[in-house]
């Protein structure tokens, strides 16, 4: 296969999947990882893709905030695994603060069908209200503010002021990018403000993110959380660089009938 033909195949795969790992491309195309890396470097020079830790992503989607409806159906199995561990961290009588991310929505569905009782859920998510509407296990409160219908969330100065003036047991939020040096980030300033205020208003802040968020950076940084739950360990990512006070839980390392394994970093 000629280099141009090979690179075009790689470009199509990256564009279709938005992000992909070097190892996956190597296995699928039956080409060495060294060759894949060289091709990715060439594609990046052409500004057709963006290199990330251990892989690449489509240049079209870098910094682009996809809608909530698009995210709900992406990597749902990974998000369900992460959500299950998050659900196990909830105690009866907890007051919870939750954003509108797709992985958090999987957690909300577990709360709606689960056995945790006497919960208070305060959320910016319009979708959460519908999901929890028939649950008898919790009291639900929607944060006010400006309604963003595209992302199905409430945001703006009113929402930030409300969140800033309360105190909750735990908050659960999602994120778009996690980078060793840049930290945690999202494409929109309005979203970053909400997430940061949630973290600051919580006794324990828990970030839910699958491995596809690792190695990505976006425009707006957020405050460092207490805990990160992700599905698997990316071998070429230095989790200890995220901060001295961040606990990392890997879903793939959780054993049956045991507590989730934590790595203090």
C-alpha positions in Angstrom: 0.0 0.0 0.0 1.4 3.4 -1.0 1.8 6.0 1.8 -0.8 8.3 0.3 -3.4 5.6 0.2 -2.6 4.4 3.7 -2.8 8.0 5.1 -6.2 8.5 3.3 -7.5 5.4 5.0 -6.3 6.6 8.4 -7.8 10.0 7.8 -11.2 8.5 7.0 -11.1 6.3 10.1 -10.2 9.3 12.3 -12.9 11.5 10.8 -15.6 8.8 11.2 -14.7 8.0 14.8 -13.6 11.5 15.8 -10.8 10.0 17.9 -8.7 6.8 17.6 -5.7 5.2 19.3 -2.5 4.3 17.5 -2.8 0.7 18.7 -6.3 0.4 17.2 -5.2 1.7 13.9 -2.2 -0.6 13.9 -4.4 -3.7 14.6 -7.1 -2.7 12.1 -4.8 -1.9 9.2 -2.1 -4.5 10.1 0.6 -1.8 10.1 3.3 -1.2 12.7 2.6 1.4 15.3 5.8 3.3 14.2 4.4 3.6 10.7 1.0 4.7 12.0 2.7 7.4 14.1 4.7 8.7 11.1 1.5 8.8 9.0 -0.3 10.7 11.8 2.5 13.2 12.0 2.2 13.8 8.2 -1.6 14.2 8.4 -1.2 16.7 11.2 1.3 18.7 9.1 -1.5 18.8 6.5 -3.8 20.1 9.2 -6.2 17.1 8.6 -6.0 15.6 12.1 -4.8 16.5 15.5 -2.3 14.3 17.4 -3.2 13.3 20.9 -1.6 11.2 23.6 -1.5 7.7 22.0 -3.6 8.6 19.0 -5.3 11.3 17.0 -8.6 13.1 16.6 -10.4 14.8 13.8 -9.3 18.4 13.3 -12.9 19.3 12.6 -14.1 18.4 16.1 -11.3 19.9 18.1 -12.8 22.5 20.5 -16.3 21.8 19.0 -18.9 21.2 21.7 -21.2 18.4 20.4 -24.9 18.4 21.5 -26.2 16.4 24.5 -28.3 14.2 22.2 -25.1 13.3 20.2 -23.2 12.4 23.3 -25.9 10.2 24.9 -25.3 7.5 22.3 -21.5 7.6 22.2 -19.5 5.0 24.1 -22.6 4.2 26.2 -21.2 1.0 27.6 -18.1 2.7 29.0 -20.2 5.4 30.5 -22.5 2.9 32.2 -19.5 1.2 33.8 -18.3 4.6 35.1 -21.8 5.5 36.3 -22.1 2.3 38.3 -19.0 3.1 40.3 -20.2 6.6 40.9 -23.6 5.3 42.0 -21.9 3.1 44.6 -20.3 6.2 46.1 -23.7 7.7 46.9 -25.2 7.4 50.4 -28.8 7.6 51.5 -29.9 11.1 52.4 -27.1 12.7 50.2 -27.7 16.0 48.6 -26.2 15.8 45.1 -25.3 18.4 42.5 -25.2 17.2 38.9 -24.5 18.7 35.5 -25.8 17.8 32.1 -23.0 15.6 30.8 -23.8 12.2 29.1 -22.0 10.1 31.6 -23.7 11.9 34.5 -27.0 11.2 32.7 -26.2 7.4 32.9 -25.8 8.0 36.7 -29.1 9.8 36.9 -30.8 6.8 35.2 -29.3 4.5 37.9 -30.6 6.8 40.6 -34.0 6.8 39.0 -34.2 3.0 39.0 -32.0 2.3 42.1 -32.6 1.7 45.8 -30.7 4.7 47.3 -33.3 6.6 49.3 -34.1 10.2 50.6 -31.8 11.8 48.0 -31.9 15.4 47.0 -30.7 16.0 43.4 -30.0 19.5 42.3 -29.2 19.7 38.6 -28.7 22.0 35.6 -29.8 19.2 33.3 -33.2 19.4 31.6 -33.0 15.7 30.6 -32.5 14.8 34.3 -35.8 16.2 35.3 -37.6 13.9 32.9 -35.5 10.9 33.9 -36.2 11.4 37.6 -39.8 12.5 37.3 -41.2 9.1 38.4 -38.7 8.3 41.0 -39.9 8.1 44.6 -36.4 7.9 46.0 -35.4 11.5 45.6 -36.4 15.1 45.6 -35.4 17.0 42.4 -34.6 20.6 42.0 -33.7 22.3 38.7 -31.1 25.1 38.9 -32.5 28.3 37.3 -30.8 30.5 34.7 -30.5 30.9 31.0 -31.8 27.8 29.2 -29.4 26.4 26.5 -31.7 24.1 24.4 -28.9 22.8 22.3 -27.1 21.4 25.3 -30.2 20.8 27.4 -28.9 22.8 30.3 -29.3 25.9 32.5 -26.4 28.2 32.7 -25.4 31.9 33.0 -25.0 34.3 36.0 -28.2 33.3 37.7 -27.3 29.6 37.7 -23.8 30.3 38.9 -25.0 32.5 41.7 -27.5 29.8 42.9 -24.8 27.1 42.9 -22.3 29.4 44.7 -24.8 30.0 47.5 -25.5 26.3 48.4 -23.5 23.4 49.9 -24.0 19.8 48.9 -22.5 16.4 49.9 -21.3 15.4 46.4 -21.2 16.7 42.9 -20.9 14.7 39.7 -19.8 16.4 36.5 -18.5 15.4 33.1 -15.6 16.9 31.1 -14.4 17.1 27.5 -10.6 17.1 28.0 -8.0 15.9 30.4 -4.4 16.8 29.9 -1.3 16.2 32.0 -0.1 19.9 32.0 -3.3 21.8 31.1 -5.6 19.9 33.5 -9.4 19.6 33.0 -11.1 21.6 30.3 -14.3 22.1 28.2 -15.1 24.0 25.0 -17.5 26.6 26.5 -16.8 29.2 29.1 -20.4 29.0 30.4 -20.0 25.3 31.0 -16.7 25.7 32.7 -18.1 28.3 35.1 -21.0 26.0 36.1 -18.6 23.0 36.6 -16.1 25.0 38.7 -18.9 26.4 40.9 -20.3 22.9 41.4 -16.8 21.7 42.5 -16.4 24.6 44.9 -19.8 24.1 46.5 -19.4 20.4 47.2 -17.8 18.5 50.1 -16.7 15.9 47.5 -16.4 16.6 43.8 -16.3 13.6 41.4 -15.5 13.9 37.7 -16.8 11.2 35.3 -14.9 10.7 32.0 -14.1 7.8 29.7 -10.6 7.3 28.2 -11.5 9.1 25.0 -11.2 12.4 27.0 -7.6 11.7 28.0 -4.9 13.8 26.2 -7.4 16.4 25.0 -7.4 20.1 25.7 -10.1 22.7 25.2 -10.6 26.4 25.6 -11.9 26.8 29.1 -10.2 25.2 32.2 -12.2 24.1 35.3 -11.3 23.8 39.0 -9.5 20.6 40.0 -11.9 17.9 41.3 -11.4 15.6 44.3 -11.8 12.4 42.3 -11.7 11.2 38.7 -13.6 8.0 37.6 -12.5 6.7 34.2 -13.0 3.3 32.5 -9.4 2.3 31.9 -5.8 3.3 32.4 -4.1 4.9 29.4 -0.5 3.6 29.6 1.2 6.6 28.1 -0.6 9.2 30.3 0.9 10.4 33.6 -2.1 10.5 36.0 0.1 11.8 38.8 0.5 15.1 36.8 -3.2 15.9 37.3 -2.6 17.0 40.9 -1.6 15.8 44.4 -5.1 15.7 45.7 -6.9 13.9 42.9 -8.0 10.3 43.5 -8.3 8.2 40.3 -10.6 5.2 40.0 -10.3 2.9 37.0 -13.5 0.9 36.2 -11.6 -1.9 34.5 -9.7 -2.6 37.7 -12.8 -3.0 39.8 -13.2 -6.6 41.1 -16.5 -8.2 41.8 -17.9 -7.6 45.3 -14.9 -5.4 46.1 -14.5 -1.7 46.6 -13.3 0.3 43.5 -9.5 0.4 43.4 -8.2 3.9 43.9 -4.9 5.4 43.0 -3.9 8.4 45.1 -2.0 11.0 43.1 
